[in-house]
Amino acid sequence: VASNGKLVSIKQGIDLSANQYERDHSSIFQLEYDDDFHAYHIRTYDDKYWKIEGFNVQAIADKR
């Protein structure tokens, strides 16, 4: 839940945005730990990973 009280989702496409009040498959994410990089990756319901593109976070990466 974002600071505006809404859920983050990719319902509008690949851009992540906090603009939903109801949960559906587009607002389900899995946090995965990577031992090699000592970092976390966030995977979407359709097996895409969050990636920083410019000043935006998008769900477009095929690999973590």
N, CA, C and O atoms as a CHARMM CRD file, in Angstrom:
* protein
*
  256
    1    1 VAL  N      0.84800  -1.17000   0.00000 PROA 1      0.00000
    2    1 VAL  CA     0.00000   0.00000   0.00000 PROA 1      0.00000
    3    1 VAL  C      0.89800   1.23900   0.00000 PROA 1      0.00000
    4    1 VAL  O      1.80000   1.36800   0.82800 PROA 1      0.00000
    5    2 ALA  N      0.63700   2.13300  -0.93200 PROA 2      0.00000
    6    2 ALA  CA     1.41400   3.36700  -1.05600 PROA 2      0.00000
    7    2 ALA  C      0.93600   4.40600  -0.04500 PROA 2      0.00000
    8    2 ALA  O     -0.06700   4.20800   0.64100 PROA 2      0.00000
    9    3 SER  N      1.66500   5.50700   0.03400 PROA 3      0.00000
   10    3 SER  CA     1.31100   6.55400   0.99200 PROA 3      0.00000
   11    3 SER  C     -0.04900   7.18700   0.69400 PROA 3      0.00000
   12    3 SER  O     -0.65200   7.79500   1.57700 PROA 3      0.00000
   13    4 ASN  N     -0.53700   7.04900  -0.54700 PROA 4      0.00000
   14    4 ASN  CA    -1.85600   7.59100  -0.88500 PROA 4      0.00000
   15    4 ASN  C     -2.99000   6.61900  -0.55600 PROA 4      0.00000
   16    4 ASN  O     -4.15600   6.89800  -0.83700 PROA 4      0.00000
   17    5 GLY  N     -2.63500   5.46100   0.04900 PROA 5      0.00000
   18    5 GLY  CA    -3.63300   4.48300   0.44400 PROA 5      0.00000
   19    5 GLY  C     -4.05100   3.53000  -0.65600 PROA 5      0.00000
   20    5 GLY  O     -4.92400   2.68700  -0.45500 PROA 5      0.00000
   21    6 LYS  N     -3.42800   3.66100  -1.82600 PROA 6      0.00000
   22    6 LYS  CA    -3.78300   2.80300  -2.95700 PROA 6      0.00000
   23    6 LYS  C     -2.73300   1.71800  -3.14600 PROA 6      0.00000
   24    6 LYS  O     -1.61500   1.82200  -2.64300 PROA 6      0.00000
   25    7 LEU  N     -3.11000   0.67900  -3.87800 PROA 7      0.00000
   26    7 LEU  CA    -2.21700  -0.44900  -4.14100 PROA 7      0.00000
   27    7 LEU  C     -1.40000  -0.21300  -5.40200 PROA 7      0.00000
   28    7 LEU  O     -1.88800   0.36900  -6.37100 PROA 7      0.00000
   29    8 VAL  N     -0.15500  -0.67000  -5.38200 PROA 8      0.00000
   30    8 VAL  CA     0.69100  -0.61900  -6.57000 PROA 8      0.00000
   31    8 VAL  C      0.27300  -1.75200  -7.48700 PROA 8      0.00000
   32    8 VAL  O      0.03600  -2.87300  -7.03600 PROA 8      0.00000
   33    9 SER  N      0.18300  -1.45400  -8.78200 PROA 9      0.00000
   34    9 SER  CA    -0.16900  -2.48800  -9.74700 PROA 9      0.00000
   35    9 SER  C      0.43000  -2.15400 -11.10500 PROA 9      0.00000
   36    9 SER  O      0.94900  -1.05900 -11.32000 PROA 9      0.00000
   37   10 ILE  N      0.34900  -3.11400 -12.01100 PROA 10     0.00000
   38   10 ILE  CA     0.74200  -2.89000 -13.40400 PROA 10     0.00000
   39   10 ILE  C     -0.49100  -3.01000 -14.29900 PROA 10     0.00000
   40   10 ILE  O     -0.39100  -3.39100 -15.46500 PROA 10     0.00000
   41   11 LYS  N     -1.62900  -2.68700 -13.74700 PROA 11     0.00000
   42   11 LYS  CA    -2.90100  -2.81700 -14.45800 PROA 11     0.00000
   43   11 LYS  C     -2.94200  -1.95500 -15.71900 PROA 11     0.00000
   44   11 LYS  O     -3.59700  -2.32300 -16.69400 PROA 11     0.00000
   45   12 GLN  N     -2.26300  -0.83500 -15.71400 PROA 12     0.00000
   46   12 GLN  CA    -2.27800   0.08100 -16.85300 PROA 12     0.00000
   47   12 GLN  C     -1.25900  -0.29600 -17.92900 PROA 12     0.00000
   48   12 GLN  O     -1.15300   0.40700 -18.93400 PROA 12     0.00000
   49   13 GLY  N     -0.51200  -1.37600 -17.75000 PROA 13     0.00000
   50   13 GLY  CA     0.50600  -1.77100 -18.72400 PROA 13     0.00000
   51   13 GLY  C      1.78200  -2.17400 -18.02400 PROA 13     0.00000
   52   13 GLY  O      1.76300  -3.02100 -17.13100 PROA 13     0.00000
   53   14 ILE  N      2.90800  -1.56600 -18.42800 PROA 14     0.00000
   54   14 ILE  CA     4.19200  -1.93500 -17.83600 PROA 14     0.00000
   55   14 ILE  C      4.61900  -0.99700 -16.72300 PROA 14     0.00000
   56   14 ILE  O      5.45000  -1.36500 -15.89300 PROA 14     0.00000
   57   15 ASP  N      4.06500   0.21100 -16.69000 PROA 15     0.00000
   58   15 ASP  CA     4.43000   1.16700 -15.64900 PROA 15     0.00000
   59   15 ASP  C      3.77500   0.78800 -14.33200 PROA 15     0.00000
   60   15 ASP  O      2.59300   0.44700 -14.27900 PROA 15     0.00000
   61   16 LEU  N      4.56600   0.85500 -13.27400 PROA 16     0.00000
   62   16 LEU  CA     4.02000   0.61000 -11.93900 PROA 16     0.00000
   63   16 LEU  C      3.40900   1.90000 -11.42600 PROA 16     0.00000
   64   16 LEU  O      4.02300   2.96300 -11.51900 PROA 16     0.00000
   65   17 SER  N      2.22200   1.81200 -10.89300 PROA 17     0.00000
   66   17 SER  CA     1.59000   2.99000 -10.32600 PROA 17     0.00000
   67   17 SER  C      0.69800   2.59100  -9.15800 PROA 17     0.00000
   68   17 SER  O      0.12700   1.50100  -9.12300 PROA 17     0.00000
   69   18 ALA  N      0.60000   3.50800  -8.21100 PROA 18     0.00000
   70   18 ALA  CA    -0.24500   3.27800  -7.03200 PROA 18     0.00000
   71   18 ALA  C     -1.57800   3.96200  -7.29300 PROA 18     0.00000
   72   18 ALA  O     -1.80600   5.09100  -6.86100 PROA 18     0.00000
   73   19 ASN  N     -2.46000   3.26000  -8.00900 PROA 19     0.00000
   74   19 ASN  CA    -3.72400   3.88100  -8.40100 PROA 19     0.00000
   75   19 ASN  C     -4.92600   2.94300  -8.29000 PROA 19     0.00000
   76   19 ASN  O     -5.97700   3.21700  -8.87000 PROA 19     0.00000
   77   20 GLN  N     -4.78300   1.85300  -7.56000 PROA 20     0.00000
   78   20 GLN  CA    -5.86400   0.87200  -7.46200 PROA 20     0.00000
   79   20 GLN  C     -6.31300   0.71200  -6.01000 PROA 20     0.00000
   80   20 GLN  O     -5.49400   0.72800  -5.09200 PROA 20     0.00000
   81   21 TYR  N     -7.61000   0.55900  -5.81700 PROA 21     0.00000
   82   21 TYR  CA    -8.14700   0.28400  -4.48900 PROA 21     0.00000
   83   21 TYR  C     -8.41500  -1.19800  -4.28100 PROA 21     0.00000
   84   21 TYR  O     -8.44500  -1.67000  -3.14500 PROA 21     0.00000
   85   22 GLU  N     -8.61100  -1.93800  -5.37200 PROA 22     0.00000
   86   22 GLU  CA    -8.93500  -3.35700  -5.26500 PROA 22     0.00000
   87   22 GLU  C     -7.76600  -4.21300  -5.72800 PROA 22     0.00000
   88   22 GLU  O     -7.02500  -3.83900  -6.63700 PROA 22     0.00000
   89   23 ARG  N     -7.61300  -5.37000  -5.08600 PROA 23     0.00000
   90   23 ARG  CA    -6.55200  -6.30400  -5.46300 PROA 23     0.00000
   91   23 ARG  C     -7.01400  -7.17800  -6.62000 PROA 23     0.00000
   92   23 ARG  O     -8.16400  -7.61500  -6.67200 PROA 23     0.00000
   93   24 ASP  N     -6.09200  -7.42100  -7.54500 PROA 24     0.00000
   94   24 ASP  CA    -6.29000  -8.42600  -8.58300 PROA 24     0.00000
   95   24 ASP  C     -4.90800  -8.96500  -8.95000 PROA 24     0.00000
   96   24 ASP  O     -3.92900  -8.64200  -8.27800 PROA 24     0.00000
   97   25 HSD  N     -4.81200  -9.76800  -9.98600 PROA 25     0.00000
   98   25 HSD  CA    -3.53000 -10.38500 -10.33200 PROA 25     0.00000
   99   25 HSD  C     -2.44900  -9.35700 -10.66300 PROA 25     0.00000
  100   25 HSD  O     -1.26600  -9.65200 -10.49500 PROA 25     0.00000
  101   26 SER  N     -2.81300  -8.17200 -11.12300 PROA 26     0.00000
  102   26 SER  CA    -1.81400  -7.16200 -11.48500 PROA 26     0.00000
  103   26 SER  C     -1.19500  -6.47800 -10.27000 PROA 26     0.00000
  104   26 SER  O     -0.25300  -5.69900 -10.41800 PROA 26     0.00000
  105   27 SER  N     -1.70200  -6.75200  -9.08500 PROA 27     0.00000
  106   27 SER  CA    -1.13700  -6.14900  -7.87100 PROA 27     0.00000
  107   27 SER  C     -0.47600  -7.19200  -6.97200 PROA 27     0.00000
  108   27 SER  O     -0.27600  -6.95200  -5.78100 PROA 27     0.00000
  109   28 ILE  N     -0.13800  -8.35000  -7.54200 PROA 28     0.00000
  110   28 ILE  CA     0.54800  -9.40500  -6.79800 PROA 28     0.00000
  111   28 ILE  C      2.00300  -9.45000  -7.25100 PROA 28     0.00000
  112   28 ILE  O      2.28700  -9.60400  -8.43900 PROA 28     0.00000
  113   29 PHE  N      2.92100  -9.31500  -6.29700 PROA 29     0.00000
  114   29 PHE  CA     4.35100  -9.31500  -6.58700 PROA 29     0.00000
  115   29 PHE  C      5.06000 -10.27300  -5.64500 PROA 29     0.00000
  116   29 PHE  O      4.61000 -10.50900  -4.52400 PROA 29     0.00000
  117   30 GLN  N      6.17600 -10.82400  -6.11300 PROA 30     0.00000
  118   30 GLN  CA     6.96300 -11.74700  -5.29000 PROA 30     0.00000
  119   30 GLN  C      8.35200 -11.15800  -5.09200 PROA 30     0.00000
  120   30 GLN  O      9.01300 -10.77000  -6.05500 PROA 30     0.00000
  121   31 LEU  N      8.78800 -11.09500  -3.85000 PROA 31     0.00000
  122   31 LEU  CA    10.11300 -10.61000  -3.50200 PROA 31     0.00000
  123   31 LEU  C     11.06800 -11.79300  -3.47700 PROA 31     0.00000
  124   31 LEU  O     10.83600 -12.76600  -2.76000 PROA 31     0.00000
  125   32 GLU  N     12.16000 -11.71400  -4.27000 PROA 32     0.00000
  126   32 GLU  CA    13.11800 -12.81600  -4.37000 PROA 32     0.00000
  127   32 GLU  C     14.51000 -12.32500  -3.98200 PROA 32     0.00000
  128   32 GLU  O     14.95300 -11.27200  -4.44100 PROA 32     0.00000
  129   33 TYR  N     15.19100 -13.08600  -3.14300 PROA 33     0.00000
  130   33 TYR  CA    16.55000 -12.73300  -2.73900 PROA 33     0.00000
  131   33 TYR  C     17.54600 -13.39700  -3.67700 PROA 33     0.00000
  132   33 TYR  O     17.39700 -14.56800  -4.02500 PROA 33     0.00000
  133   34 ASP  N     18.56500 -12.64200  -4.08400 PROA 34     0.00000
  134   34 ASP  CA    19.61300 -13.12300  -4.98300 PROA 34     0.00000
  135   34 ASP  C     20.91200 -13.23800  -4.18800 PROA 34     0.00000
  136   34 ASP  O     21.50500 -12.22400  -3.81800 PROA 34     0.00000
  137   35 ASP  N     21.35700 -14.47100  -3.92400 PROA 35     0.00000
  138   35 ASP  CA    22.58000 -14.69900  -3.14700 PROA 35     0.00000
  139   35 ASP  C     23.81900 -14.14400  -3.83800 PROA 35     0.00000
  140   35 ASP  O     24.73300 -13.66500  -3.16800 PROA 35     0.00000
  141   36 ASP  N     23.86500 -14.20100  -5.17000 PROA 36     0.00000
  142   36 ASP  CA    25.03600 -13.73200  -5.90900 PROA 36     0.00000
  143   36 ASP  C     25.24300 -12.22600  -5.77000 PROA 36     0.00000
  144   36 ASP  O     26.37800 -11.77100  -5.62800 PROA 36     0.00000
  145   37 PHE  N     24.17300 -11.45800  -5.81000 PROA 37     0.00000
  146   37 PHE  CA    24.27100  -9.99900  -5.75800 PROA 37     0.00000
  147   37 PHE  C     23.91900  -9.42200  -4.38700 PROA 37     0.00000
  148   37 PHE  O     24.03400  -8.21600  -4.17100 PROA 37     0.00000
  149   38 HSD  N     23.49000 -10.28500  -3.46100 PROA 38     0.00000
  150   38 HSD  CA    23.04600  -9.83200  -2.13200 PROA 38     0.00000
  151   38 HSD  C     22.01900  -8.70800  -2.27800 PROA 38     0.00000
  152   38 HSD  O     22.12900  -7.64900  -1.66100 PROA 38     0.00000
  153   39 ALA  N     21.02200  -8.98000  -3.11500 PROA 39     0.00000
  154   39 ALA  CA    19.99000  -7.98500  -3.40900 PROA 39     0.00000
  155   39 ALA  C     18.65100  -8.68700  -3.58900 PROA 39     0.00000
  156   39 ALA  O     18.58000  -9.90300  -3.76400 PROA 39     0.00000
  157   40 TYR  N     17.60400  -7.89400  -3.54200 PROA 40     0.00000
  158   40 TYR  CA    16.25900  -8.40900  -3.76500 PROA 40     0.00000
  159   40 TYR  C     15.76900  -7.99700  -5.14600 PROA 40     0.00000
  160   40 TYR  O     16.14400  -6.94600  -5.66500 PROA 40     0.00000
  161   41 HSD  N     14.93100  -8.83700  -5.72800 PROA 41     0.00000
  162   41 HSD  CA    14.29400  -8.56000  -7.01000 PROA 41     0.00000
  163   41 HSD  C     12.79400  -8.73700  -6.81900 PROA 41     0.00000
  164   41 HSD  O     12.35200  -9.56600  -6.02300 PROA 41     0.00000
  165   42 ILE  N     12.02400  -7.96000  -7.54900 PROA 42     0.00000
  166   42 ILE  CA    10.57300  -8.02700  -7.43100 PROA 42     0.00000
  167   42 ILE  C     10.00300  -8.53900  -8.74900 PROA 42     0.00000
  168   42 ILE  O     10.20900  -7.94200  -9.80500 PROA 42     0.00000
  169   43 ARG  N      9.28100  -9.65900  -8.66700 PROA 43     0.00000
  170   43 ARG  CA     8.71900 -10.30900  -9.85300 PROA 43     0.00000
  171   43 ARG  C      7.21000 -10.10900  -9.89300 PROA 43     0.00000
  172   43 ARG  O      6.54200 -10.15200  -8.86100 PROA 43     0.00000
  173   44 THR  N      6.67900  -9.89100 -11.09700 PROA 44     0.00000
  174   44 THR  CA     5.24600  -9.70100 -11.28500 PROA 44     0.00000
  175   44 THR  C      4.55800 -11.03600 -11.54700 PROA 44     0.00000
  176   44 THR  O      5.21700 -12.06700 -11.68400 PROA 44     0.00000
  177   45 TYR  N      3.24400 -11.00900 -11.61400 PROA 45     0.00000
  178   45 TYR  CA     2.46400 -12.23100 -11.84900 PROA 45     0.00000
  179   45 TYR  C      2.76900 -12.85500 -13.20600 PROA 45     0.00000
  180   45 TYR  O      2.57500 -14.05800 -13.38200 PROA 45     0.00000
  181   46 ASP  N      3.24900 -12.05400 -14.18200 PROA 46     0.00000
  182   46 ASP  CA     3.53600 -12.59400 -15.51300 PROA 46     0.00000
  183   46 ASP  C      5.03500 -12.79900 -15.74600 PROA 46     0.00000
  184   46 ASP  O      5.50900 -12.77500 -16.88200 PROA 46     0.00000
  185   47 ASP  N      5.77400 -13.00100 -14.64500 PROA 47     0.00000
  186   47 ASP  CA     7.20600 -13.32000 -14.66200 PROA 47     0.00000
  187   47 ASP  C      8.08600 -12.22800 -15.25800 PROA 47     0.00000
  188   47 ASP  O      9.11400 -12.53000 -15.86400 PROA 47     0.00000
  189   48 LYS  N      7.70400 -10.97600 -15.09700 PROA 48     0.00000
  190   48 LYS  CA     8.55600  -9.84100 -15.44400 PROA 48     0.00000
  191   48 LYS  C      9.10100  -9.27400 -14.13800 PROA 48     0.00000
  192   48 LYS  O      8.48100  -9.41500 -13.08400 PROA 48     0.00000
  193   49 TYR  N     10.25400  -8.63800 -14.21600 PROA 49     0.00000
  194   49 TYR  CA    10.87100  -8.04900 -13.03300 PROA 49     0.00000
  195   49 TYR  C     10.82900  -6.53100 -13.11200 PROA 49     0.00000
  196   49 TYR  O     10.84400  -5.94100 -14.19300 PROA 49     0.00000
  197   50 TRP  N     10.77400  -5.91400 -11.93200 PROA 50     0.00000
  198   50 TRP  CA    10.80100  -4.46300 -11.87900 PROA 50     0.00000
  199   50 TRP  C     12.16500  -3.98000 -12.34300 PROA 50     0.00000
  200   50 TRP  O     13.18700  -4.59100 -12.03000 PROA 50     0.00000
  201   51 LYS  N     12.17900  -2.87600 -13.09300 PROA 51     0.00000
  202   51 LYS  CA    13.42000  -2.29500 -13.60400 PROA 51     0.00000
  203   51 LYS  C     13.27700  -0.78000 -13.60000 PROA 51     0.00000
  204   51 LYS  O     12.21400  -0.24400 -13.91100 PROA 51     0.00000
  205   52 ILE  N     14.36400  -0.09700 -13.24300 PROA 52     0.00000
  206   52 ILE  CA    14.35600   1.36500 -13.27300 PROA 52     0.00000
  207   52 ILE  C     14.69500   1.80900 -14.68800 PROA 52     0.00000
  208   52 ILE  O     15.74200   1.44500 -15.22500 PROA 52     0.00000
  209   53 GLU  N     13.81100   2.59300 -15.28900 PROA 53     0.00000
  210   53 GLU  CA    13.98900   3.14400 -16.62700 PROA 53     0.00000
  211   53 GLU  C     13.85100   4.65500 -16.51900 PROA 53     0.00000
  212   53 GLU  O     12.74300   5.17100 -16.37400 PROA 53     0.00000
  213   54 GLY  N     14.97600   5.36600 -16.58900 PROA 54     0.00000
  214   54 GLY  CA    14.92200   6.81200 -16.41600 PROA 54     0.00000
  215   54 GLY  C     14.48600   7.14100 -15.00500 PROA 54     0.00000
  216   54 GLY  O     15.15300   6.77100 -14.03800 PROA 54     0.00000
  217   55 PHE  N     13.37000   7.83600 -14.88600 PROA 55     0.00000
  218   55 PHE  CA    12.83600   8.19900 -13.57000 PROA 55     0.00000
  219   55 PHE  C     11.62000   7.35500 -13.19900 PROA 55     0.00000
  220   55 PHE  O     10.89500   7.68400 -12.26000 PROA 55     0.00000
  221   56 ASN  N     11.39800   6.27200 -13.93200 PROA 56     0.00000
  222   56 ASN  CA    10.22900   5.42200 -13.70700 PROA 56     0.00000
  223   56 ASN  C     10.63400   4.00900 -13.33000 PROA 56     0.00000
  224   56 ASN  O     11.74100   3.56400 -13.63600 PROA 56     0.00000
  225   57 VAL  N      9.73500   3.31300 -12.67000 PROA 57     0.00000
  226   57 VAL  CA     9.91100   1.88700 -12.40700 PROA 57     0.00000
  227   57 VAL  C      8.90800   1.16400 -13.29100 PROA 57     0.00000
  228   57 VAL  O      7.70800   1.43500 -13.24900 PROA 57     0.00000
  229   58 GLN  N      9.42700   0.22900 -14.10100 PROA 58     0.00000
  230   58 GLN  CA     8.57100  -0.50600 -15.02200 PROA 58     0.00000
  231   58 GLN  C      8.75500  -1.99900 -14.82300 PROA 58     0.00000
  232   58 GLN  O      9.80500  -2.44600 -14.36200 PROA 58     0.00000
  233   59 ALA  N      7.74900  -2.75700 -15.16400 PROA 59     0.00000
  234   59 ALA  CA     7.80300  -4.22000 -15.07300 PROA 59     0.00000
  235   59 ALA  C      8.10500  -4.76900 -16.46100 PROA 59     0.00000
  236   59 ALA  O      7.21700  -5.27800 -17.14400 PROA 59     0.00000
  237   60 ILE  N      9.38800  -4.65900 -16.87600 PROA 60     0.00000
  238   60 ILE  CA     9.74600  -5.03600 -18.24400 PROA 60     0.00000
  239   60 ILE  C     10.91700  -5.99900 -18.33400 PROA 60     0.00000
  240   60 ILE  O     11.16500  -6.55900 -19.40200 PROA 60     0.00000
  241   61 ALA  N     11.63600  -6.20300 -17.25400 PROA 61     0.00000
  242   61 ALA  CA    12.84600  -7.02700 -17.32400 PROA 61     0.00000
  243   61 ALA  C     12.48600  -8.51000 -17.35600 PROA 61     0.00000
  244   61 ALA  O     11.65000  -8.97700 -16.58300 PROA 61     0.00000
  245   62 ASP  N     13.13500  -9.24200 -18.26700 PROA 62     0.00000
  246   62 ASP  CA    12.91100 -10.68500 -18.35600 PROA 62     0.00000
  247   62 ASP  C     13.77300 -11.46000 -17.37000 PROA 62     0.00000
  248   62 ASP  O     13.43200 -12.57800 -16.98300 PROA 62     0.00000
  249   63 LYS  N     14.89100 -10.86200 -16.96500 PROA 63     0.00000
  250   63 LYS  CA    15.80900 -11.49900 -16.01600 PROA 63     0.00000
  251   63 LYS  C     15.98400 -10.58200 -14.82700 PROA 63     0.00000
  252   63 LYS  O     15.77100  -9.37300 -14.91800 PROA 63     0.00000
  253   64 ARG  N     16.37700 -11.17600 -13.70000 PROA 64     0.00000
  254   64 ARG  CA    16.60500 -10.33100 -12.53600 PROA 64     0.00000
  255   64 ARG  C     17.97000  -9.75000 -12.51400 PROA 64     0.00000
  256   64 ARG  O     18.31200  -9.01200 -11.59000 PROA 64     0.00000
